[in-house]
Amino acid sequence: MTQYIVSNNELFIRKTELEDLNYVLQAEQDPESKKFILSWSREQHERAISNDDSLHLIVEDTNRRKIGYVIIQGMKNPNRCYEIVRINLSVRNQGYGKKVMKLILNFESIAS
């Protein structure tokens, strides 16, 4: 059963699994995404997933459809100073970006 790290009535955020990487890599190749995001290799994403200092997350909508991913670093920072490395949403113009930011800014539940 999927364990969601944080959610609200519209979005569900969970840790990325290796099976999600095809989606992540495809999302990075979207022409709109390529304007803002440098593509990573599968190996770079695998390292981020397995790195204790990183949190690689999948964003899903109410139908549990993948709509984006987020990478956060600094999970081991003793000052709890986290860095959002990337937010890439494949569903645009529906306000999901702001909603994702609100969820991850309420970071206590994610960081624990």
KOLGU-4560 file (N, C-alpha, C; in nm, 3 decimals, padded with zeros to 5 digits):
<recs>
<n_xx: 00.084 n_yy: -00.118 n_zz: 00.000 ca_xx: 00.000 ca_yy: 00.000 ca_zz: 00.000 c_xx: 00.089 c_yy: 00.125 c_zz: 00.000 mol: A seq: 1 type: MET>
<n_xx: 00.051 n_yy: 00.221 n_zz: -00.080 ca_xx: 00.129 ca_yy: 00.342 ca_zz: -00.094 c_xx: 00.117 c_yy: 00.427 c_zz: 00.032 mol: A seq: 2 type: THR>
<n_xx: 00.231 n_yy: 00.475 n_zz: 00.080 ca_xx: 00.232 ca_yy: 00.563 ca_zz: 00.196 c_xx: 00.260 c_yy: 00.705 c_zz: 00.148 mol: A seq: 3 type: GLN>
<n_xx: 00.163 n_yy: 00.792 n_zz: 00.173 ca_xx: 00.178 ca_yy: 00.932 ca_zz: 00.133 c_xx: 00.241 c_yy: 01.009 c_zz: 00.248 mol: A seq: 4 type: TYR>
<n_xx: 00.338 n_yy: 01.092 n_zz: 00.214 ca_xx: 00.409 ca_yy: 01.171 ca_zz: 00.313 c_xx: 00.325 c_yy: 01.288 c_zz: 00.358 mol: A seq: 5 type: ILE>
<n_xx: 00.260 n_yy: 01.352 n_zz: 00.263 ca_xx: 00.176 ca_yy: 01.466 ca_zz: 00.293 c_xx: 00.068 c_yy: 01.473 c_zz: 00.185 mol: A seq: 6 type: VAL>
<n_xx: -00.051 n_yy: 01.521 n_zz: 00.224 ca_xx: -00.159 ca_yy: 01.532 ca_zz: 00.126 c_xx: -00.258 c_yy: 01.637 c_zz: 00.174 mol: A seq: 7 type: SER>
<n_xx: -00.343 n_yy: 01.676 n_zz: 00.082 ca_xx: -00.459 ca_yy: 01.757 ca_zz: 00.116 c_xx: -00.575 c_yy: 01.697 c_zz: 00.038 mol: A seq: 8 type: ASN>
<n_xx: -00.682 n_yy: 01.771 n_zz: 00.018 ca_xx: -00.796 ca_yy: 01.712 ca_zz: -00.052 c_xx: -00.777 c_yy: 01.705 c_zz: -00.203 mol: A seq: 9 type: ASN>
<n_xx: -00.665 n_yy: 01.757 n_zz: -00.255 ca_xx: -00.642 ca_yy: 01.756 ca_zz: -00.400 c_xx: -00.513 c_yy: 01.688 c_zz: -00.443 mol: A seq: 10 type: GLU>
<n_xx: -00.414 n_yy: 01.685 n_zz: -00.356 ca_xx: -00.282 ca_yy: 01.634 ca_zz: -00.394 c_xx: -00.230 c_yy: 01.534 c_zz: -00.292 mol: A seq: 11 type: LEU>
<n_xx: -00.153 n_yy: 01.439 n_zz: -00.343 ca_xx: -00.091 ca_yy: 01.338 ca_zz: -00.259 c_xx: 00.056 c_yy: 01.333 c_zz: -00.297 mol: A seq: 12 type: PHE>
<n_xx: 00.143 n_yy: 01.341 n_zz: -00.198 ca_xx: 00.287 ca_yy: 01.342 ca_zz: -00.223 c_xx: 00.347 c_yy: 01.222 c_zz: -00.152 mol: A seq: 13 type: ILE>
<n_xx: 00.424 n_yy: 01.146 n_zz: -00.228 ca_xx: 00.489 ca_yy: 01.025 ca_zz: -00.175 c_xx: 00.632 c_yy: 01.017 c_zz: -00.226 mol: A seq: 14 type: ARG>
<n_xx: 00.710 n_yy: 00.931 n_zz: -00.163 ca_xx: 00.848 ca_yy: 00.911 ca_zz: -00.208 c_xx: 00.848 c_yy: 00.846 c_zz: -00.346 mol: A seq: 15 type: LYS>
<n_xx: 00.941 n_yy: 00.890 n_zz: -00.428 ca_xx: 00.958 ca_yy: 00.833 ca_zz: -00.561 c_xx: 01.015 c_yy: 00.692 c_zz: -00.548 mol: A seq: 16 type: THR>
<n_xx: 00.961 n_yy: 00.602 n_zz: -00.626 ca_xx: 01.013 ca_yy: 00.466 ca_zz: -00.634 c_xx: 01.082 c_yy: 00.450 c_zz: -00.769 mol: A seq: 17 type: GLU>
<n_xx: 01.168 n_yy: 00.351 n_zz: -00.780 ca_xx: 01.241 ca_yy: 00.331 ca_zz: -00.905 c_xx: 01.146 c_yy: 00.313 c_zz: -01.023 mol: A seq: 18 type: LEU>
<n_xx: 01.030 n_yy: 00.253 n_zz: -00.999 ca_xx: 00.931 ca_yy: 00.232 ca_zz: -01.105 c_xx: 00.875 c_yy: 00.365 c_zz: -01.158 mol: A seq: 19 type: GLU>
<n_xx: 00.891 n_yy: 00.473 n_zz: -01.083 ca_xx: 00.841 ca_yy: 00.605 ca_zz: -01.124 c_xx: 00.937 c_yy: 00.678 c_zz: -01.217 mol: A seq: 20 type: ASP>
<n_xx: 01.058 n_yy: 00.628 n_zz: -01.232 ca_xx: 01.159 ca_yy: 00.704 ca_zz: -01.304 c_xx: 01.129 c_yy: 00.721 c_zz: -01.452 mol: A seq: 21 type: LEU>
<n_xx: 01.058 n_yy: 00.629 n_zz: -01.514 ca_xx: 01.019 ca_yy: 00.650 ca_zz: -01.654 c_xx: 00.933 c_yy: 00.775 c_zz: -01.665 mol: A seq: 22 type: ASN>
<n_xx: 00.839 n_yy: 00.791 n_zz: -01.571 ca_xx: 00.756 ca_yy: 00.912 ca_zz: -01.571 c_xx: 00.842 c_yy: 01.037 c_zz: -01.550 mol: A seq: 23 type: TYR>
<n_xx: 00.932 n_yy: 01.033 n_zz: -01.452 ca_xx: 01.016 ca_yy: 01.148 ca_zz: -01.421 c_xx: 01.100 c_yy: 01.188 c_zz: -01.543 mol: A seq: 24 type: VAL>
<n_xx: 01.162 n_yy: 01.090 n_zz: -01.606 ca_xx: 01.246 ca_yy: 01.118 ca_zz: -01.722 c_xx: 01.163 c_yy: 01.173 c_zz: -01.838 mol: A seq: 25 type: LEU>
<n_xx: 01.045 n_yy: 01.119 n_zz: -01.856 ca_xx: 00.956 ca_yy: 01.168 ca_zz: -01.962 c_xx: 00.912 c_yy: 01.312 c_zz: -01.933 mol: A seq: 26 type: GLN>
<n_xx: 00.880 n_yy: 01.340 n_zz: -01.806 ca_xx: 00.837 ca_yy: 01.475 ca_zz: -01.768 c_xx: 00.948 c_yy: 01.576 c_zz: -01.795 mol: A seq: 27 type: ALA>
<n_xx: 01.073 n_yy: 01.536 n_zz: -01.775 ca_xx: 01.185 ca_yy: 01.627 ca_zz: -01.800 c_xx: 01.203 c_yy: 01.657 c_zz: -01.949 mol: A seq: 28 type: GLU>
<n_xx: 01.156 n_yy: 01.569 n_zz: -02.034 ca_xx: 01.171 ca_yy: 01.589 ca_zz: -02.178 c_xx: 01.061 c_yy: 01.675 c_zz: -02.239 mol: A seq: 29 type: GLN>
<n_xx: 00.959 n_yy: 01.708 n_zz: -02.161 ca_xx: 00.853 ca_yy: 01.795 ca_zz: -02.208 c_xx: 00.913 c_yy: 01.929 c_zz: -02.250 mol: A seq: 30 type: ASP>
<n_xx: 00.877 n_yy: 01.981 n_zz: -02.367 ca_xx: 00.936 ca_yy: 02.108 ca_zz: -02.413 c_xx: 00.918 c_yy: 02.223 c_zz: -02.314 mol: A seq: 31 type: PRO>
<n_xx: 00.807 n_yy: 02.229 n_zz: -02.245 ca_xx: 00.788 ca_yy: 02.336 ca_zz: -02.145 c_xx: 00.882 c_yy: 02.317 c_zz: -02.026 mol: A seq: 32 type: GLU>
<n_xx: 00.902 n_yy: 02.196 n_zz: -01.985 ca_xx: 00.993 ca_yy: 02.169 ca_zz: -01.873 c_xx: 01.137 c_yy: 02.199 c_zz: -01.910 mol: A seq: 33 type: SER>
<n_xx: 01.174 n_yy: 02.166 n_zz: -02.033 ca_xx: 01.312 ca_yy: 02.184 ca_zz: -02.077 c_xx: 01.355 c_yy: 02.330 c_zz: -02.076 mol: A seq: 34 type: LYS>
<n_xx: 01.258 n_yy: 02.421 n_zz: -02.077 ca_xx: 01.292 ca_yy: 02.563 ca_zz: -02.070 c_xx: 01.351 c_yy: 02.600 c_zz: -01.934 mol: A seq: 35 type: LYS>
<n_xx: 01.317 n_yy: 02.524 n_zz: -01.831 ca_xx: 01.353 ca_yy: 02.560 ca_zz: -01.694 c_xx: 01.436 c_yy: 02.455 c_zz: -01.621 mol: A seq: 36 type: PHE>
<n_xx: 01.436 n_yy: 02.333 n_zz: -01.670 ca_xx: 01.498 ca_yy: 02.222 ca_zz: -01.596 c_xx: 01.601 c_yy: 02.153 c_zz: -01.684 mol: A seq: 37 type: ILE>
<n_xx: 01.720 n_yy: 02.136 n_zz: -01.630 ca_xx: 01.821 ca_yy: 02.056 ca_zz: -01.698 c_xx: 01.790 c_yy: 01.910 c_zz: -01.671 mol: A seq: 38 type: LEU>
<n_xx: 01.787 n_yy: 01.831 n_zz: -01.774 ca_xx: 01.756 ca_yy: 01.689 ca_zz: -01.759 c_xx: 01.867 c_yy: 01.618 c_zz: -01.683 mol: A seq: 39 type: SER>
<n_xx: 01.825 n_yy: 01.527 n_zz: -01.599 ca_xx: 01.916 ca_yy: 01.438 ca_zz: -01.530 c_xx: 01.909 c_yy: 01.302 c_zz: -01.595 mol: A seq: 40 type: TRP>
<n_xx: 02.013 n_yy: 01.224 n_zz: -01.577 ca_xx: 02.012 ca_yy: 01.085 ca_zz: -01.623 c_xx: 01.933 c_yy: 01.001 c_zz: -01.520 mol: A seq: 41 type: SER>
<n_xx: 01.897 n_yy: 00.881 n_zz: -01.562 ca_xx: 01.831 ca_yy: 00.788 ca_zz: -01.469 c_xx: 01.920 c_yy: 00.767 c_zz: -01.346 mol: A seq: 42 type: ARG>
<n_xx: 02.050 n_yy: 00.755 n_zz: -01.367 ca_xx: 02.143 ca_yy: 00.731 ca_zz: -01.256 c_xx: 02.143 c_yy: 00.847 c_zz: -01.157 mol: A seq: 43 type: GLU>
<n_xx: 02.137 n_yy: 00.970 n_zz: -01.207 ca_xx: 02.132 ca_yy: 01.085 ca_zz: -01.116 c_xx: 02.004 c_yy: 01.082 c_zz: -01.031 mol: A seq: 44 type: GLN>
<n_xx: 01.893 n_yy: 01.047 n_zz: -01.092 ca_xx: 01.769 ca_yy: 01.037 ca_zz: -01.016 c_xx: 01.776 c_yy: 00.920 c_zz: -00.917 mol: A seq: 45 type: HIS>
<n_xx: 01.834 n_yy: 00.810 n_zz: -00.957 ca_xx: 01.849 ca_yy: 00.696 ca_zz: -00.866 c_xx: 01.932 c_yy: 00.735 c_zz: -00.745 mol: A seq: 46 type: GLU>
<n_xx: 02.040 n_yy: 00.812 n_zz: -00.769 ca_xx: 02.123 ca_yy: 00.857 ca_zz: -00.656 c_xx: 02.044 c_yy: 00.948 c_zz: -00.563 mol: A seq: 47 type: ARG>
<n_xx: 01.963 n_yy: 01.036 n_zz: -00.620 ca_xx: 01.882 ca_yy: 01.126 ca_zz: -00.537 c_xx: 01.780 c_yy: 01.047 c_zz: -00.455 mol: A seq: 48 type: ALA>
<n_xx: 01.722 n_yy: 00.942 n_zz: -00.514 ca_xx: 01.625 ca_yy: 00.859 ca_zz: -00.442 c_xx: 01.692 c_yy: 00.789 c_zz: -00.325 mol: A seq: 49 type: ILE>
<n_xx: 01.813 n_yy: 00.741 n_zz: -00.344 ca_xx: 01.880 ca_yy: 00.662 ca_zz: -00.240 c_xx: 01.963 c_yy: 00.747 c_zz: -00.143 mol: A seq: 50 type: SER>
<n_xx: 01.979 n_yy: 00.875 n_zz: -00.171 ca_xx: 02.060 ca_yy: 00.963 ca_zz: -00.087 c_xx: 01.981 c_yy: 01.005 c_zz: 00.038 mol: A seq: 51 type: ASN>
<n_xx: 02.039 n_yy: 00.982 n_zz: 00.155 ca_xx: 01.972 ca_yy: 01.019 ca_zz: 00.280 c_xx: 01.953 c_yy: 01.170 c_zz: 00.295 mol: A seq: 52 type: ASP>
<n_xx: 02.031 n_yy: 01.247 n_zz: 00.222 ca_xx: 02.021 ca_yy: 01.393 ca_zz: 00.233 c_xx: 01.921 c_yy: 01.451 c_zz: 00.134 mol: A seq: 53 type: ASP>
<n_xx: 01.864 n_yy: 01.366 n_zz: 00.047 ca_xx: 01.767 ca_yy: 01.411 ca_zz: -00.054 c_xx: 01.632 c_yy: 01.347 c_zz: -00.029 mol: A seq: 54 type: SER>
<n_xx: 01.532 n_yy: 01.413 n_zz: -00.079 ca_xx: 01.397 ca_yy: 01.358 ca_zz: -00.078 c_xx: 01.341 c_yy: 01.377 c_zz: -00.219 mol: A seq: 55 type: LEU>
<n_xx: 01.321 n_yy: 01.268 n_zz: -00.288 ca_xx: 01.270 ca_yy: 01.267 ca_zz: -00.425 c_xx: 01.124 c_yy: 01.225 c_zz: -00.413 mol: A seq: 56 type: HIS>
<n_xx: 01.033 n_yy: 01.310 n_zz: -00.458 ca_xx: 00.890 ca_yy: 01.289 ca_zz: -00.433 c_xx: 00.807 c_yy: 01.291 c_zz: -00.561 mol: A seq: 57 type: LEU>
<n_xx: 00.703 n_yy: 01.212 n_zz: -00.562 ca_xx: 00.605 ca_yy: 01.211 ca_zz: -00.670 c_xx: 00.478 c_yy: 01.281 c_zz: -00.621 mol: A seq: 58 type: ILE>
<n_xx: 00.421 n_yy: 01.365 n_zz: -00.708 ca_xx: 00.296 ca_yy: 01.435 ca_zz: -00.678 c_xx: 00.186 c_yy: 01.367 c_zz: -00.759 mol: A seq: 59 type: VAL>
<n_xx: 00.077 n_yy: 01.332 n_zz: -00.693 ca_xx: -00.037 ca_yy: 01.270 ca_zz: -00.759 c_xx: -00.164 c_yy: 01.350 c_zz: -00.733 mol: A seq: 60 type: GLU>
<n_xx: -00.259 n_yy: 01.341 n_zz: -00.826 ca_xx: -00.387 ca_yy: 01.409 ca_zz: -00.808 c_xx: -00.485 c_yy: 01.315 c_zz: -00.737 mol: A seq: 61 type: ASP>
<n_xx: -00.610 n_yy: 01.355 n_zz: -00.727 ca_xx: -00.709 ca_yy: 01.275 ca_zz: -00.653 c_xx: -00.735 c_yy: 01.139 c_zz: -00.718 mol: A seq: 62 type: THR>
<n_xx: -00.705 n_yy: 01.125 n_zz: -00.845 ca_xx: -00.719 ca_yy: 00.996 ca_zz: -00.913 c_xx: -00.592 c_yy: 00.912 c_zz: -00.906 mol: A seq: 63 type: ASN>
<n_xx: -00.495 n_yy: 00.959 n_zz: -00.827 ca_xx: -00.364 ca_yy: 00.896 ca_zz: -00.810 c_xx: -00.286 c_yy: 00.892 c_zz: -00.940 mol: A seq: 64 type: ARG>
<n_xx: -00.313 n_yy: 00.990 n_zz: -01.026 ca_xx: -00.239 ca_yy: 01.008 ca_zz: -01.151 c_xx: -00.117 c_yy: 01.093 c_zz: -01.122 mol: A seq: 65 type: ARG>
<n_xx: -00.001 n_yy: 01.053 n_zz: -01.169 ca_xx: 00.121 ca_yy: 01.131 ca_zz: -01.148 c_xx: 00.109 c_yy: 01.262 c_zz: -01.225 mol: A seq: 66 type: LYS>
<n_xx: 00.130 n_yy: 01.372 n_zz: -01.153 ca_xx: 00.123 ca_yy: 01.503 ca_zz: -01.219 c_xx: 00.252 c_yy: 01.583 c_zz: -01.202 mol: A seq: 67 type: ILE>
<n_xx: 00.349 n_yy: 01.527 n_zz: -01.132 ca_xx: 00.475 ca_yy: 01.597 ca_zz: -01.115 c_xx: 00.567 c_yy: 01.530 c_zz: -01.016 mol: A seq: 68 type: GLY>
<n_xx: 00.681 n_yy: 01.592 n_zz: -00.998 ca_xx: 00.775 ca_yy: 01.544 ca_zz: -00.897 c_xx: 00.851 c_yy: 01.662 c_zz: -00.837 mol: A seq: 69 type: TYR>
<n_xx: 00.906 n_yy: 01.638 n_zz: -00.720 ca_xx: 00.979 ca_yy: 01.739 ca_zz: -00.644 c_xx: 01.105 c_yy: 01.674 c_zz: -00.591 mol: A seq: 70 type: VAL>
<n_xx: 01.215 n_yy: 01.750 n_zz: -00.593 ca_xx: 01.339 ca_yy: 01.703 ca_zz: -00.530 c_xx: 01.381 c_yy: 01.808 c_zz: -00.428 mol: A seq: 71 type: ILE>
<n_xx: 01.403 n_yy: 01.761 n_zz: -00.306 ca_xx: 01.444 ca_yy: 01.848 ca_zz: -00.195 c_xx: 01.575 c_yy: 01.793 c_zz: -00.140 mol: A seq: 72 type: ILE>
<n_xx: 01.668 n_yy: 01.883 n_zz: -00.109 ca_xx: 01.794 ca_yy: 01.840 ca_zz: -00.049 c_xx: 01.814 c_yy: 01.912 c_zz: 00.084 mol: A seq: 73 type: GLN>
<n_xx: 01.907 n_yy: 01.859 n_zz: 00.160 ca_xx: 01.938 ca_yy: 01.918 ca_zz: 00.290 c_xx: 01.865 c_yy: 01.850 c_zz: 00.404 mol: A seq: 74 type: GLY>
<n_xx: 01.820 n_yy: 01.727 n_zz: 00.383 ca_xx: 01.742 ca_yy: 01.659 ca_zz: 00.485 c_xx: 01.823 c_yy: 01.634 c_zz: 00.612 mol: A seq: 75 type: MET>
<n_xx: 01.954 n_yy: 01.630 n_zz: 00.600 ca_xx: 02.040 ca_yy: 01.608 ca_zz: 00.717 c_xx: 02.089 c_yy: 01.738 c_zz: 00.779 mol: A seq: 76 type: LYS>
<n_xx: 02.051 n_yy: 01.850 n_zz: 00.723 ca_xx: 02.097 ca_yy: 01.979 ca_zz: 00.773 c_xx: 02.050 c_yy: 01.999 c_zz: 00.917 mol: A seq: 77 type: ASN>
<n_xx: 02.140 n_yy: 02.016 n_zz: 01.012 ca_xx: 02.100 ca_yy: 02.031 ca_zz: 01.151 c_xx: 02.018 c_yy: 02.158 c_zz: 01.176 mol: A seq: 78 type: PRO>
<n_xx: 02.030 n_yy: 02.256 n_zz: 01.087 ca_xx: 01.954 ca_yy: 02.380 ca_zz: 01.103 c_xx: 01.817 c_yy: 02.374 c_zz: 01.035 mol: A seq: 79 type: ASN>
<n_xx: 01.785 n_yy: 02.257 n_zz: 00.979 ca_xx: 01.657 ca_yy: 02.236 ca_zz: 00.910 c_xx: 01.637 c_yy: 02.338 c_zz: 00.797 mol: A seq: 80 type: ARG>
<n_xx: 01.745 n_yy: 02.359 n_zz: 00.724 ca_xx: 01.743 ca_yy: 02.451 ca_zz: 00.611 c_xx: 01.744 c_yy: 02.367 c_zz: 00.484 mol: A seq: 81 type: CYS>
<n_xx: 01.626 n_yy: 02.351 n_zz: 00.424 ca_xx: 01.608 ca_yy: 02.263 ca_zz: 00.310 c_xx: 01.614 c_yy: 02.342 c_zz: 00.180 mol: A seq: 82 type: TYR>
<n_xx: 01.652 n_yy: 02.273 n_zz: 00.074 ca_xx: 01.661 ca_yy: 02.336 ca_zz: -00.058 c_xx: 01.570 c_yy: 02.261 c_zz: -00.155 mol: A seq: 83 type: GLU>
<n_xx: 01.480 n_yy: 02.333 n_zz: -00.217 ca_xx: 01.398 ca_yy: 02.274 ca_zz: -00.322 c_xx: 01.481 c_yy: 02.279 c_zz: -00.450 mol: A seq: 84 type: ILE>
<n_xx: 01.527 n_yy: 02.165 n_zz: -00.492 ca_xx: 01.615 ca_yy: 02.155 ca_zz: -00.608 c_xx: 01.533 c_yy: 02.168 c_zz: -00.735 mol: A seq: 85 type: VAL>
<n_xx: 01.414 n_yy: 02.107 n_zz: -00.733 ca_xx: 01.334 ca_yy: 02.110 ca_zz: -00.854 c_xx: 01.190 c_yy: 02.075 c_zz: -00.824 mol: A seq: 86 type: ARG>
<n_xx: 01.102 n_yy: 02.145 n_zz: -00.892 ca_xx: 00.960 ca_yy: 02.112 ca_zz: -00.897 c_xx: 00.926 c_yy: 02.107 c_zz: -01.044 mol: A seq: 87 type: ILE>
<n_xx: 00.877 n_yy: 01.994 n_zz: -01.089 ca_xx: 00.840 ca_yy: 01.979 ca_zz: -01.230 c_xx: 00.701 c_yy: 01.919 c_zz: -01.236 mol: A seq: 88 type: ASN>
<n_xx: 00.608 n_yy: 01.995 n_zz: -01.285 ca_xx: 00.470 ca_yy: 01.949 ca_zz: -01.297 c_xx: 00.437 c_yy: 01.927 c_zz: -01.444 mol: A seq: 89 type: LEU>
<n_xx: 00.381 n_yy: 01.812 n_zz: -01.475 ca_xx: 00.344 ca_yy: 01.783 ca_zz: -01.613 c_xx: 00.201 c_yy: 01.827 c_zz: -01.643 mol: A seq: 90 type: SER>
<n_xx: 00.126 n_yy: 01.860 n_zz: -01.541 ca_xx: -00.008 ca_yy: 01.917 ca_zz: -01.559 c_xx: 00.002 c_yy: 02.063 c_zz: -01.518 mol: A seq: 91 type: VAL>
<n_xx: -00.025 n_yy: 02.151 n_zz: -01.613 ca_xx: -00.003 ca_yy: 02.294 ca_zz: -01.589 c_xx: -00.134 c_yy: 02.373 c_zz: -01.596 mol: A seq: 92 type: ARG>
<n_xx: -00.124 n_yy: 02.496 n_zz: -01.546 ca_xx: -00.233 ca_yy: 02.594 ca_zz: -01.552 c_xx: -00.358 c_yy: 02.550 c_zz: -01.477 mol: A seq: 93 type: ASN>
<n_xx: -00.338 n_yy: 02.475 n_zz: -01.369 ca_xx: -00.450 ca_yy: 02.435 ca_zz: -01.285 c_xx: -00.424 c_yy: 02.469 c_zz: -01.138 mol: A seq: 94 type: GLN>
<n_xx: -00.319 n_yy: 02.547 n_zz: -01.113 ca_xx: -00.290 ca_yy: 02.589 ca_zz: -00.976 c_xx: -00.216 c_yy: 02.487 c_zz: -00.892 mol: A seq: 95 type: GLY>
<n_xx: -00.173 n_yy: 02.377 n_zz: -00.953 ca_xx: -00.105 ca_yy: 02.274 ca_zz: -00.876 c_xx: 00.028 c_yy: 02.320 c_zz: -00.820 mol: A seq: 96 type: TYR>
<n_xx: 00.099 n_yy: 02.406 n_zz: -00.891 ca_xx: 00.229 ca_yy: 02.453 ca_zz: -00.843 c_xx: 00.218 c_yy: 02.521 c_zz: -00.708 mol: A seq: 97 type: GLY>
<n_xx: 00.122 n_yy: 02.612 n_zz: -00.695 ca_xx: 00.101 ca_yy: 02.680 ca_zz: -00.566 c_xx: 00.061 c_yy: 02.582 c_zz: -00.457 mol: A seq: 98 type: LYS>
<n_xx: -00.024 n_yy: 02.487 n_zz: -00.494 ca_xx: -00.070 ca_yy: 02.388 ca_zz: -00.395 c_xx: 00.042 c_yy: 02.297 c_zz: -00.349 mol: A seq: 99 type: LYS>
<n_xx: 00.129 n_yy: 02.258 n_zz: -00.442 ca_xx: 00.245 ca_yy: 02.176 ca_zz: -00.405 c_xx: 00.336 c_yy: 02.255 c_zz: -00.313 mol: A seq: 100 type: VAL>
<n_xx: 00.361 n_yy: 02.381 n_zz: -00.346 ca_xx: 00.447 ca_yy: 02.464 ca_zz: -00.261 c_xx: 00.389 c_yy: 02.476 c_zz: -00.120 mol: A seq: 101 type: MET>
<n_xx: 00.260 n_yy: 02.497 n_zz: -00.108 ca_xx: 00.199 ca_yy: 02.506 ca_zz: 00.025 c_xx: 00.219 c_yy: 02.377 c_zz: 00.104 mol: A seq: 102 type: LYS>
<n_xx: 00.203 n_yy: 02.265 n_zz: 00.036 ca_xx: 00.222 ca_yy: 02.137 ca_zz: 00.105 c_xx: 00.366 c_yy: 02.117 c_zz: 00.150 mol: A seq: 103 type: LEU>
<n_xx: 00.461 n_yy: 02.146 n_zz: 00.062 ca_xx: 00.599 ca_yy: 02.120 ca_zz: 00.102 c_xx: 00.654 c_yy: 02.227 c_zz: 00.196 mol: A seq: 104 type: ILE>
<n_xx: 00.593 n_yy: 02.345 n_zz: 00.196 ca_xx: 00.636 ca_yy: 02.444 ca_zz: 00.294 c_xx: 00.589 c_yy: 02.408 c_zz: 00.434 mol: A seq: 105 type: LEU>
<n_xx: 00.487 n_yy: 02.327 n_zz: 00.444 ca_xx: 00.446 ca_yy: 02.270 ca_zz: 00.572 c_xx: 00.530 c_yy: 02.144 c_zz: 00.590 mol: A seq: 106 type: ASN>
<n_xx: 00.658 n_yy: 02.165 n_zz: 00.611 ca_xx: 00.759 ca_yy: 02.065 ca_zz: 00.594 c_xx: 00.780 c_yy: 01.972 c_zz: 00.711 mol: A seq: 107 type: PHE>
<n_xx: 00.725 n_yy: 02.004 n_zz: 00.825 ca_xx: 00.751 ca_yy: 01.921 ca_zz: 00.944 c_xx: 00.714 c_yy: 01.776 c_zz: 00.920 mol: A seq: 108 type: GLU>
<n_xx: 00.602 n_yy: 01.752 n_zz: 00.854 ca_xx: 00.559 ca_yy: 01.613 ca_zz: 00.832 c_xx: 00.648 c_yy: 01.544 c_zz: 00.729 mol: A seq: 109 type: SER>
<n_xx: 00.705 n_yy: 01.619 n_zz: 00.636 ca_xx: 00.791 ca_yy: 01.559 ca_zz: 00.535 c_xx: 00.930 c_yy: 01.530 c_zz: 00.594 mol: A seq: 110 type: ILE>
<n_xx: 00.979 n_yy: 01.621 n_zz: 00.673 ca_xx: 01.117 ca_yy: 01.611 ca_zz: 00.722 c_xx: 01.133 c_yy: 01.504 c_zz: 00.830 mol: A seq: 111 type: ALA>
<n_xx: 01.027 n_yy: 01.464 n_zz: 00.893 ca_xx: 01.041 ca_yy: 01.366 ca_zz: 01.000 c_xx: 01.058 c_yy: 01.226 c_zz: 00.948 mol: A seq: 112 type: SER>
</recs>
